[in-house]
Amino acid sequence: MKQTRLVKILAGGAACAAAFGIALAQETTTTTTTRDPVTATTTTESATTTSTGTIAAYTPDSDYIMFRSSTAPAPVRYYYTKDTTILDPEGHTVAWSAIRPDMPATVYYTNVGDRVVVRKVVLSQPATVYEKKETTTTTTKP
């Protein structure tokens, strides 16, 4: 009888720990728009949600990236703005040229109308940037 009670307590503790871990892994802020009828002021709070997965496609001259989350089989279009930041795993800012298809990342986004707008992309692996240098040698004969 004591063993059964101990098993139930341990199982309940493990379930609470798992639920707490899942709650910490997701970052969600709700959007609330309120209008005060007396002062006629409107207050808006934005929502930020995260998604973990891989970058499916990125074209530098477009305004979106295709991102495949770990829960969805098909990639989704995420729009970015000039305020969108790309960070490496250590938290350093990385240029957009470091983005490659099939890079694991976490995307922080908000819904603005019909669009999903990316606020921040955190890469799961360090970005490898290859810099191509071209040199020209000229020789003159006397």
Residue, then its C-alpha position, 0 to 999 in steps of 0.5 A: m500500500k505504501q509503495t502504491r502511494l509513493v508511485k502515485i506521488l512520483a508519477g504526479g510529480a513527473a507529470c507536473a515537471a513535464a507540464f512546467g517544462i512544456a509551458l516554459a518552452q513556448e513563449t506566447t503573449t496575447t493581443t488585446t485592443t481596448r478603447d476607453p469610451v471616456t478618453a477615446t484612447t486605444t491601447t493595443e498589445s501585440a502577441t509573440t509566438t515561437s515556432t521551432g523547425t527548419i528554414a525551408a527556403y530563403t530568397p534574398d530579394s523577397d520579403y519572406i522565408m519559408f519555414r517548416s515547423s517541427t509539428a507541420p509537414a508543409p512549410v509556411r510563409y513567414y514575412y520579415t521586415k527591416d526590424t527582423t533580427i537574425l541571431d546565432p546560438e550565442g545571441h550575436t546578430v548575424a547577417w541575412s546572407a548567413i541564412r541557408p535552407d535546412m538550417p534549424a532555427t526558432v522563429y519568434y513571430t506575430n500575426v498582423g492581419d493575414r500575415v505571419v510577421v517574423r520579429k526574431v530568428v534564432l539559429s540553432q547552429p552557428a552560421t557559416v559564412y563563406e566570403k569569396k575574395e577575388t584578386t587580380t594581379t597585373t604585371t608590366k614589362p619594362 
